[in-house]
Amino acid sequence: MSYFTQNAHPNEATGWRSPVVLLMIMAGAMQLSFAAWWNLMNNFAVQELDFTGREIGIQQSIREIPGFLSFLAVYLLLMMREQTLAYVSLLLLGVGVAVTGYFPTAIGFYVTTLIMSIGFHYYETMAQSLSLQWLPKATAAASMGKILAVGAFAQLIAYGVIFLAWKMFELSFTVVFAIAGGLTLVVLVFLIFAYPHFREGVPQHKKLILRKRYWLYYALTFMAGARRQIFTVFAGFLMVERFGYDVHEVAGLFLLNGAFNMVLAPKIGKLIVRFGERKALVLEYVGLVLVFICYAFVTNATLAASLYVIDHAFFAIAIAIKTYFQKIADPADIAPTAGVAFTINHIAAVFIPVVFGFIWLVSPAAVFLAGAAMALVSLVLATLIPSNPEEGHEVDFWYRKPSAQPAE
């Protein structure tokens, strides 16, 4: 059995060769290289390349360009299957990470970041599309939680090895980047020969899809992308620039994040199934408003690290945005909308790192207060999600409903 020799229906495959296990292993393969890259990225930029907030902002904006262009995935699907594109994306991710250390210049880092990012973002687009097609609606959130947990476990491996071995074996950036990218490529070879090609279910539209009734999903996705940049770009940079975290210390911090995700993600998935998307997202955004306000004024390294872990713990709740869309979507819209959604998610991501990189030079606190404002907007949008979203019932304008009249 291999991808090239056998087709299978996703509902018929069971055991370790089922689609959900394939999605789990792909998530792990992605995180082996991306987690290591993310762990080393800020230290590599500061210690090897002397980056400031300006250069890190440029580099992060370059990283987000492929995310902004994710809508082009729908045209690539005219030439290849979704599972094939997911595999090609993992290939680019692995290669991009593996060669990063061999080009220790600003231009070299920008180019390898772009290659890595093309792989990462197109993989994420395909993984989301395939998850929503292959996983049953009733249990999708719980299954996505398990997939996140496997990704978190792979993060633990990457962060744990770096945490233990960086100082002990005096590792270099070049060696760690090469090993991390190489591991993703090894797992990819295994996937190609161990799993069949799974059919996608309902035939997907091979054109861009924008529907008015999906507007709340688009808005939530846009705000999530804008807000996440504050965390992914500037919260990590804060640890290195202001509090002087070394590579192994950053790895330790990420290790905690991975451990929390591995334990919490499956539970969060089950809670979303039980309580619904609206309540889950309201909880997330209330917490994020408070976390970002604290970031703006933190002066203690330990407290900053605690905020970082708490902030990251909220990430798994973002599953609720995906399952909300799964419930309201025409099944044939899933693949093209996944690409459009990633583009919407990255509209702000293309310019926020650069613009806020300059703001950072003047006032880091202003960057995090802007993040709190973004979380507040997301909170308002989340309250518009119906208790039981479905096709034809995508938005609940609760504030328009007349209040109950007292009985006479």
Sequence and secondary structure as in RCSB ss.txt:
>XXXX:A:sequence
MSYFTQNAHPNEATGWRSPVVLLMIMAGAMQLSFAAWWNLMNNFAVQELDFTGREIGIQQSIREIPGFLSFLAVY
LLLMMREQTLAYVSLLLLGVGVAVTGYFPTAIGFYVTTLIMSIGFHYYETMAQSLSLQWLPKATAAASMGKILAV
GAFAQLIAYGVIFLAWKMFELSFTVVFAIAGGLTLVVLVFLIFAYPHFREGVPQHKKLILRKRYWLYYALTFMAG
ARRQIFTVFAGFLMVERFGYDVHEVAGLFLLNGAFNMVLAPKIGKLIVRFGERKALVLEYVGLVLVFICYAFVTN
ATLAASLYVIDHAFFAIAIAIKTYFQKIADPADIAPTAGVAFTINHIAAVFIPVVFGFIWLVSPAAVFLAGAAMA
LVSLVLATLIPSNPEEGHEVDFWYRKPSAQPAE
>XXXX:A:secstr
  TTT EE TTT  GGGSHHHHHHHHHHHHHHHHHHHHHHHHHIIIIIT   HHHHHHHHHHHHHHHHTGGGHHH
HTTTS HHHHHHHHHHHHHHHHHTGGG  SHHHHHHHHHHHHHHHHHHHHHHHHHHHHHS GGGHHHHHHHHHHH
HHHHHHHHHHHHHHHHHHTT  HHHHHHHHHHHHHHHHHHHHHHS EE  SS   SS    GGGHHHHHHHHHHH
HHHHIIIIIIHHHHHHTT   HHHHHHHHHHHHHHHHHHHHHHHHHHHHH HHHHHHHHHHHHHHHHHHHHH   
HHHHHHHHHHHHHGGGGGHHHHHHHHHHS GGGHHHHHHHHHHHHTHHHHHHHHHHHHHHHH HHHHHHHHHHHH
HHHHHHHTTS SS BTTB    GGGS       
